[in-house]
């Protein structure tokens, strides 16, 4: 009697290898992975958290790098362990598919290891981080500048003689002297914002009804860029700012210029623009010395009003710092300034009907009136002491 040829339940050797390691399929995803990594590394704009300049920013950067290095080491270790497990315990071509591997429940050494090591790492990070948190929140012996966030721009007020009354009120650009640690009293006039100039310090929330203390400083002069980093409504992405750090002599000269009140221009075109400003702009804007009636004299402290324009031309930007005031050759960016005056909502999303942003004058002012109004704005202050590089 002929014996029947038995059939094997084993998977063919080649089939098993293809099912475990399909190298061509993995390689097809490599370009996608590389492209994703490339795109995520791209950045636009002038904000660079990876290049700290101020001592506070360097302290934060050091902690971030330390935690990043530790996380990278842990990640590499885990990845190696996963690969070792996959390779060492992978299915073999000659394995019996019906035979289960040895079942193990619990391993005290392994469990203690993966519990104790993370705890020690976290304790170490806490010991390093907690003192830094309290240090960053403390107040220095330097001067104090009041910071107010409102939709969608920043206001900075200086009490030069420390008598409790703000002598200088400016917008979107905080000017400080080099080498001095400046205290900030940060608050909000409407919703929650967050003040962030990453090269000088980390972020600090501006909350209605509260005052948060913060510090910034820079050992070198320059212009450092920041923005609001707490979603605050329609034009949150356009709520930017600049920190201008000046040499002491330049800073003293800037202070003296900011303390000087504006005057009525004598040039005919500028005088016509001055009169237009009085008819259309003074309900929101203040110009010290000539137009101080906005908001019954309290416009600088009320949400819904607009920036103080007394020394507009001493700033390097306007419209919440989304436009440069000057071109690369040092000339005034008249085209963008004129277009901003003509139709601000078209250039920056806002809700002027709800006192959140500047209204449009496209249907109100003629071209010649726009030219006269811009001519008047050009008389408000001299050029800034430091231009963007």
C-alpha positions as CSV (number, residue, x, y, z in Angstrom):
1,X,0.0,0.0,0.0
2,X,1.4,3.3,-1.0
3,X,1.6,5.9,1.7
4,X,0.1,9.3,1.0
5,X,2.5,12.1,0.7
6,X,2.0,14.4,3.7
7,X,1.4,18.1,3.1
8,X,3.5,20.7,5.0
9,X,1.9,23.5,6.9
10,X,5.1,25.5,6.9
11,X,5.3,28.8,5.0
12,X,7.8,28.8,2.2
13,X,11.1,30.4,3.2
14,X,11.0,33.2,0.6
15,X,7.4,34.1,1.6
16,X,8.3,34.4,5.3
17,X,11.2,36.8,4.6
18,X,9.0,39.0,2.4
19,X,6.3,39.2,5.0
20,X,8.8,40.1,7.8
21,X,11.1,42.5,6.1
22,X,9.7,44.1,2.9
23,X,12.7,46.3,2.2
24,X,11.4,47.8,-1.1
25,X,8.2,49.0,0.5
26,X,10.2,50.7,3.3
27,X,12.5,52.4,0.8
28,X,9.5,53.8,-1.0
29,X,8.7,55.9,2.1
30,X,12.2,57.3,2.5
31,X,11.7,60.3,0.2
32,X,8.4,61.2,1.9
33,X,10.1,61.0,5.3
34,X,13.0,63.2,4.1
35,X,10.6,65.7,2.6
36,X,8.6,65.9,5.8
37,X,11.8,66.5,7.8
38,X,12.9,69.2,5.4
39,X,9.6,71.1,5.4
40,X,9.3,71.0,9.2
41,X,12.8,72.6,9.5
42,X,11.8,75.5,7.3
43,X,10.8,78.8,8.9
44,X,10.0,82.3,7.7
45,X,10.2,85.7,9.3
46,X,12.8,87.1,11.7
47,X,11.8,85.3,15.0
48,X,14.5,82.9,16.0
49,X,14.1,81.1,19.4
50,X,17.3,79.0,18.7
51,X,19.6,82.1,18.9
52,X,19.2,83.5,22.5
53,X,20.9,86.8,23.2
54,X,19.7,88.0,26.6
55,X,20.7,86.2,29.7
56,X,17.2,85.2,30.5
57,X,16.7,83.7,27.1
58,X,20.1,81.9,27.4
59,X,18.9,80.4,30.7
60,X,15.7,79.1,29.1
61,X,17.6,77.8,26.1
62,X,20.1,75.9,28.3
63,X,17.2,74.1,30.1
64,X,15.5,73.3,26.8
65,X,18.7,71.9,25.3
66,X,19.4,69.8,28.4
67,X,15.9,68.3,28.3
68,X,16.2,67.8,24.6
69,X,19.5,66.0,24.9
70,X,18.1,63.8,27.7
71,X,15.0,63.0,25.6
72,X,17.1,62.2,22.6
73,X,19.2,59.8,24.6
74,X,16.1,58.1,26.0
75,X,14.6,57.9,22.5
76,X,17.8,56.4,21.0
77,X,17.9,53.8,23.8
78,X,14.3,52.9,23.3
79,X,14.7,52.7,19.5
80,X,17.7,50.4,19.8
81,X,15.9,48.2,22.3
82,X,12.9,47.9,20.0
83,X,15.1,47.0,17.0
84,X,17.0,44.4,19.1
85,X,13.7,42.8,20.2
86,X,12.3,42.8,16.7
87,X,15.5,41.2,15.2
88,X,16.2,38.7,18.1
89,X,12.7,37.5,18.5
90,X,11.4,37.7,14.9
91,X,9.7,34.7,13.4
92,X,12.2,32.2,11.8
93,X,11.4,30.4,8.5
94,X,11.6,27.0,10.2
95,X,9.5,27.9,13.2
96,X,6.3,26.0,13.9
97,X,3.5,28.5,13.5
98,X,1.4,26.6,16.0
99,X,4.1,26.6,18.7
100,X,3.9,29.6,21.1
101,X,7.1,31.0,22.6
102,X,7.9,30.7,26.2
103,X,5.3,32.8,28.2
104,X,6.8,35.0,30.9
105,X,4.8,37.1,33.4
106,X,6.6,39.8,35.3
107,X,10.3,40.7,35.6
108,X,11.1,42.6,38.7
109,X,14.5,43.8,37.5
110,X,13.2,45.2,34.2
111,X,10.2,46.8,35.9
112,X,12.3,48.5,38.5
113,X,14.8,49.7,35.8
114,X,12.2,51.3,33.6
115,X,10.5,52.9,36.6
116,X,13.5,54.2,38.6
117,X,15.5,55.6,35.7
118,X,12.7,57.9,34.4
119,X,12.0,59.0,37.9
120,X,15.6,60.0,38.5
121,X,15.7,61.9,35.1
122,X,12.6,63.8,36.0
123,X,13.8,64.7,39.5
124,X,17.1,65.9,38.0
125,X,15.2,68.1,35.5
126,X,13.0,69.5,38.3
127,X,16.0,70.4,40.4
128,X,17.4,72.3,37.4
129,X,14.2,73.9,36.3
130,X,12.3,75.0,39.4
131,X,15.0,77.6,40.6
132,X,15.1,79.0,37.1
133,X,11.4,79.5,37.0
134,X,11.4,81.6,40.2
135,X,14.5,83.5,39.1
136,X,12.9,84.4,35.7
137,X,9.8,85.7,37.5
138,X,11.7,87.9,40.0
139,X,12.1,91.6,39.6
140,X,15.5,93.3,39.0
141,X,16.7,96.7,40.2
142,X,16.3,98.3,36.8
143,X,13.6,100.6,35.4
144,X,10.1,99.3,34.7
145,X,8.1,99.6,31.5
146,X,4.4,99.0,31.4
147,X,3.3,96.6,28.6
148,X,-0.3,96.5,27.5
149,X,-1.7,94.0,25.0
150,X,-4.8,94.8,23.1
151,X,-6.4,93.6,19.8
152,X,-4.1,93.6,17.9
153,X,-1.1,95.7,18.9
154,X,1.1,96.4,21.8
155,X,1.5,99.6,23.9
156,X,4.6,100.5,26.0
157,X,4.5,103.2,28.6
158,X,7.5,104.8,30.4
159,X,7.5,106.6,33.7
160,X,10.8,108.4,33.1
161,X,10.9,110.4,36.4
162,X,9.2,107.7,38.4
163,X,6.4,109.9,39.7
164,X,3.7,107.4,38.9
165,X,2.6,109.1,35.7
166,X,3.7,107.8,32.3
167,X,5.7,110.4,30.4
168,X,6.1,108.4,27.2
169,X,3.6,106.2,25.4
170,X,4.6,104.4,22.3
171,X,3.3,101.4,20.3
172,X,4.6,98.1,19.0
173,X,8.3,98.8,19.6
174,X,9.8,98.7,23.1
175,X,13.0,100.6,23.3
176,X,15.6,99.7,26.0
177,X,19.2,100.5,26.7
178,X,21.9,98.0,26.2
179,X,23.2,96.0,29.1
180,X,20.4,96.9,31.5
181,X,17.8,94.4,32.8
182,X,14.4,96.0,32.3
183,X,11.4,95.1,34.4
184,X,8.1,94.6,32.5
185,X,4.6,95.0,34.0
186,X,2.5,93.0,31.5
187,X,-1.2,93.4,31.4
188,X,-4.1,93.2,28.9
189,X,-6.9,95.6,28.1
190,X,-9.2,93.1,26.5
191,X,-8.5,89.4,26.1
192,X,-5.6,87.1,27.0
193,X,-2.4,87.8,25.0
194,X,1.1,86.6,25.5
195,X,4.3,88.7,25.2
196,X,7.2,86.9,23.5
197,X,10.6,88.2,22.2
198,X,12.4,84.8,22.2
199,X,15.9,86.2,21.8
200,X,15.5,88.2,25.1
201,X,13.3,86.0,27.2
202,X,10.5,83.4,27.1
203,X,6.8,84.2,26.8
204,X,4.6,85.8,29.5
205,X,0.8,86.0,29.4
206,X,-1.0,89.3,29.4
207,X,-4.2,88.7,31.3
208,X,-7.1,91.2,31.9
209,X,-7.2,92.3,35.5
210,X,-3.8,91.0,36.4
211,X,-0.2,92.3,36.2
212,X,2.5,89.8,35.4
213,X,6.2,90.7,36.0
214,X,8.9,89.8,33.4
215,X,12.4,90.9,32.5
216,X,14.3,91.5,29.3
217,X,17.8,92.6,28.5
218,X,20.4,92.4,25.8
219,X,24.2,92.7,26.0
220,X,24.4,94.0,22.5
221,X,22.4,96.7,20.5
222,X,20.0,95.5,17.8
223,X,16.4,94.9,16.9
224,X,14.8,91.8,18.1
225,X,11.5,90.5,16.9
226,X,8.5,89.1,18.8
227,X,4.8,88.4,18.6
228,X,1.7,87.5,20.6
229,X,1.7,83.7,21.2
230,X,-1.7,83.4,22.7
231,X,-4.6,83.2,20.3
232,X,-6.5,86.4,20.7
233,X,-8.9,86.7,17.8
234,X,-9.1,87.6,14.1
235,X,-5.7,89.2,13.6
236,X,-3.7,87.3,16.2
237,X,-1.1,86.3,13.6
238,X,-0.6,90.0,12.8
239,X,0.0,91.1,16.4
240,X,3.8,91.5,16.2
241,X,6.3,93.7,18.1
242,X,10.0,94.7,18.1
243,X,12.5,95.2,20.9
244,X,14.9,98.0,20.0
245,X,18.1,97.9,22.1
246,X,20.2,101.1,21.9
247,X,23.6,102.2,23.2
248,X,23.1,104.4,26.3
249,X,23.8,107.7,24.5
250,X,21.3,106.8,21.8
251,X,18.7,105.7,24.3
252,X,19.1,109.0,26.3
253,X,18.6,110.9,23.0
254,X,15.6,108.8,22.2
255,X,14.0,109.5,25.6
256,X,14.5,113.3,25.1
257,X,12.9,113.2,21.7
258,X,9.9,111.2,22.9
259,X,9.4,113.7,25.7
260,X,9.1,116.5,23.1
261,X,5.5,117.4,22.1
262,X,4.4,117.7,18.5
263,X,3.7,121.1,16.9
264,X,1.4,122.3,14.2
265,X,3.2,122.1,10.8
266,X,3.7,125.1,8.6
267,X,4.1,123.4,5.3
268,X,0.8,123.8,3.3
269,X,0.3,120.1,2.5
270,X,1.2,119.0,6.0
271,X,-1.1,121.7,7.5
272,X,-4.0,120.4,5.3
273,X,-3.1,116.9,6.5
274,X,-3.1,118.2,10.1
275,X,-6.6,119.5,9.7
276,X,-7.8,116.2,8.1
277,X,-6.3,114.4,11.1
278,X,-8.3,116.6,13.4
279,X,-11.5,115.7,11.6
280,X,-11.0,112.0,11.0
281,X,-8.4,110.6,13.4
282,X,-8.5,112.2,16.8
283,X,-11.4,110.1,18.1
284,X,-8.9,107.2,18.4
285,X,-5.4,108.6,18.1
286,X,-3.4,110.9,20.4
287,X,-0.7,113.3,19.2
288,X,0.8,114.9,22.3
289,X,0.8,118.7,22.2
290,X,-1.8,119.1,19.5
291,X,-4.5,116.3,19.6
292,X,-5.0,114.9,23.1
293,X,-8.7,114.5,23.2
294,X,-9.1,110.8,22.2
295,X,-11.2,108.9,24.7
296,X,-11.6,112.1,26.9
297,X,-7.8,112.1,27.4
298,X,-7.6,108.5,28.4
299,X,-7.2,106.8,25.1
300,X,-3.8,105.2,26.0
301,X,-5.4,103.2,28.8
302,X,-8.6,102.0,27.1
303,X,-9.0,99.0,24.8
304,X,-10.5,99.9,21.5
305,X,-8.4,103.0,21.0
306,X,-5.4,103.3,18.7
307,X,-1.7,103.8,19.1
308,X,-0.2,107.2,20.2
309,X,1.3,108.7,17.1
310,X,3.3,111.6,18.6
311,X,6.6,110.2,17.3
312,X,5.4,107.8,14.7
313,X,8.4,108.3,12.4
314,X,10.9,107.3,15.1
315,X,9.5,103.7,14.8
316,X,10.8,101.2,12.4
317,X,7.4,99.6,11.8
318,X,3.7,100.3,11.9
319,X,0.3,98.5,11.8
320,X,1.2,96.2,14.6
321,X,4.7,95.8,13.2
322,X,3.6,94.0,10.1
323,X,4.9,96.7,7.8
324,X,8.4,98.3,7.8
325,X,8.3,102.1,8.1
326,X,11.5,102.4,6.1
327,X,12.9,100.7,3.0
328,X,16.3,99.2,2.8
329,X,17.7,102.5,1.4
330,X,16.5,104.4,4.4
331,X,13.6,106.2,2.6
332,X,10.1,106.1,4.0
333,X,7.8,103.3,2.9
334,X,5.2,105.7,1.7
335,X,3.3,103.3,-0.5
336,X,2.4,100.9,2.3
337,X,1.8,103.7,4.8
338,X,-0.6,105.4,2.3
339,X,-2.4,102.2,1.6
340,X,-2.7,101.5,5.3
341,X,-4.3,104.8,5.9
342,X,-6.6,104.4,2.9
343,X,-7.9,100.9,3.8
344,X,-6.5,99.3,6.9
345,X,-9.0,96.4,7.1
346,X,-7.9,95.3,3.7
347,X,-4.3,95.0,4.9
348,X,-4.9,93.6,8.3
349,X,-8.1,91.6,9.2
350,X,-10.0,93.5,11.9
351,X,-13.5,94.4,13.2
352,X,-13.6,98.2,13.1
353,X,-17.3,98.1,13.6
354,X,-16.6,96.6,17.1
355,X,-13.7,99.1,17.8
356,X,-11.2,96.3,17.0
357,X,-9.0,97.8,14.4
358,X,-8.8,100.9,12.2
359,X,-11.7,101.8,9.9
360,X,-11.4,102.2,6.1
361,X,-11.1,105.7,4.6
362,X,-11.3,104.4,1.0
363,X,-14.7,106.0,0.5
364,X,-14.1,109.0,2.7
365,X,-10.8,110.6,1.6
366,X,-9.8,111.6,-1.9
367,X,-6.4,110.8,-3.3
368,X,-5.2,114.3,-2.7
369,X,-6.5,114.2,0.9
370,X,-4.7,110.9,1.4
371,X,-1.5,112.5,0.2
372,X,-1.9,115.4,2.5
373,X,-2.7,113.2,5.5
374,X,0.4,111.1,4.9
375,X,2.5,114.2,4.5
376,X,1.4,115.3,8.0
377,X,2.2,111.8,9.4
378,X,5.7,112.2,8.0
379,X,6.2,115.3,10.3
380,X,5.6,113.2,13.5
381,X,9.2,112.6,14.7
382,X,12.5,112.1,13.1
383,X,14.1,108.9,11.8
384,X,14.7,106.0,14.3
385,X,18.1,105.8,15.9
386,X,18.5,102.2,14.7
387,X,17.3,100.7,11.5
388,X,16.7,97.0,10.8
389,X,19.7,95.2,9.2
